[in-house]
């Protein structure tokens, strides 16, 4: 069953990308871009960056942009996680791959904690930025140890 799903996944990815790993790299990069939008809009929501980011961007309030960029970032991580978990698996062949595997194992747990604090209003005001920053740091570490490495050591392209 899993082999069939992996085959379907590979077939779907190669419709757009030259190989499934290339699709993984680009989805991870898209998640990274949306994560940058998350950090900047969150800073604006918390009263920072007022001089740089207006409350409305292209007619949409910053909080709506923040919410949707988070949803899109999460969706972009799903094919990446599938590829990492079910095709590549946990690996320890060198320090970069080991670090990536360990940090990747924490990503959805950290994300779940962030979602919990978004919906729970009974916590100190500083908690949500710390948890959101942790999610960003974990995602940035994952991107640097995978997509960035791929772009700079293998190839840049589709």
Number of C-alpha atoms within 10 A of each C-alpha: 6 9 10 9 11 15 12 12 16 18 14 14 18 16 11 12 17 12 15 20 20 21 22 24 22 19 20 27 21 17 26 22 14 21 25 17 19 25 18 18 25 22 15 20 17 13 11 13 14 12 8 9 15 13 15 12 11 8 7 10 14 22 16 13 18 20 13 15 20 19 14 14 22 16 14 20 21 15 18 19 19 15 19 19 14 13 16 12 12 16 15 13 8 9 11 15 16 15 16 22 20 14 15 20 15 13 19 15 12 17 18 12 14 21 14 13 16 14 8 10 10 7 10 7 10 9 13 20 16 12 19 22 17 16 23 20 14 20 22 20 16 23 20 18 19 18 22 18 14 16 15 9 9 10 10 13 10 12
